Amino acid sequence: MEATTKTNTPYEWLIGDTAGVVWNVLHERGEMTITQVVKAVKRPRDLVMQAVGWLAREDKLQFDFTKRRHVVRLKNS
């Protein structure tokens, strides 16, 4: 039996790359709404949301939800 290694598909790589862009935007600008993050990153909303999920799964983000706003920031920032 031949051993196989799991490699990221090109789309998984794109999500990871976008997660890096999201992290940098939040690092530079601080707390932002999700809409502001999408506009700042300048990539499709679905892709940015997947990147936000990636960062959330890695426990890098803090979310604050009110009736009118959904705000995200880096943890410890």
C-alpha positions as CSV (number, residue, x, y, z in Angstrom):
1,M,0.0,0.0,0.0
2,E,1.4,3.4,-1.0
3,A,1.4,6.2,1.5
4,T,-0.3,9.4,0.5
5,T,0.1,12.8,1.9
6,K,-2.7,15.3,2.2
7,T,-2.0,18.5,0.4
8,N,-4.2,21.6,0.3
9,T,-6.3,22.1,-2.8
10,P,-5.8,25.4,-4.6
11,Y,-9.1,26.7,-3.0
12,E,-8.0,25.7,0.5
13,W,-4.8,27.6,-0.2
14,L,-6.8,30.7,-1.3
15,I,-8.9,30.6,1.9
16,G,-5.7,30.4,3.9
17,D,-4.1,33.3,2.0
18,T,-7.3,35.3,2.5
19,A,-7.2,34.5,6.2
20,G,-3.7,36.1,6.3
21,V,-5.0,39.2,4.6
22,V,-7.9,39.4,7.0
23,W,-5.5,39.0,10.0
24,N,-3.3,41.8,8.6
25,V,-6.2,44.2,8.1
26,L,-7.5,43.6,11.6
27,H,-4.0,44.0,13.0
28,E,-3.5,47.3,11.2
29,R,-7.0,48.8,11.7
30,G,-8.3,47.1,14.9
31,E,-12.0,46.4,15.5
32,M,-14.2,46.3,12.4
33,T,-17.6,45.2,11.3
34,I,-17.8,42.2,9.1
35,T,-18.9,44.5,6.2
36,Q,-15.9,46.7,6.7
37,V,-13.6,43.6,6.7
38,V,-15.0,42.4,3.4
39,K,-14.6,45.9,1.8
40,A,-11.0,46.2,3.1
41,V,-9.9,42.8,1.9
42,K,-11.4,43.3,-1.6
43,R,-12.2,39.7,-2.2
44,P,-15.5,37.9,-2.6
45,R,-17.6,38.0,0.6
46,D,-18.0,34.2,0.7
47,L,-14.2,33.8,0.6
48,V,-13.7,36.4,3.3
49,M,-16.3,34.7,5.5
50,Q,-14.5,31.4,5.0
51,A,-11.2,33.1,6.0
52,V,-12.9,34.6,9.1
53,G,-14.1,31.1,10.0
54,W,-10.6,29.7,9.5
55,L,-9.2,32.4,11.9
56,A,-12.0,31.7,14.4
57,R,-11.3,28.0,14.3
58,E,-7.7,28.9,15.2
59,D,-9.0,31.0,18.1
60,K,-7.5,34.2,16.7
61,L,-10.7,36.3,16.7
62,Q,-13.1,37.8,19.2
63,F,-16.6,38.6,18.1
64,D,-19.1,41.0,19.6
65,F,-22.7,40.9,18.5
66,T,-25.4,43.4,19.2
67,K,-28.8,43.9,17.6
68,R,-27.3,46.2,14.9
69,R,-23.6,45.3,14.5
70,H,-21.4,42.3,14.3
71,V,-17.9,43.3,15.2
72,V,-14.7,41.3,14.9
73,R,-11.2,42.0,16.3
74,L,-8.0,40.0,16.9
75,K,-7.7,38.4,20.3
76,N,-5.3,40.3,22.6
77,S,-5.4,43.4,20.4
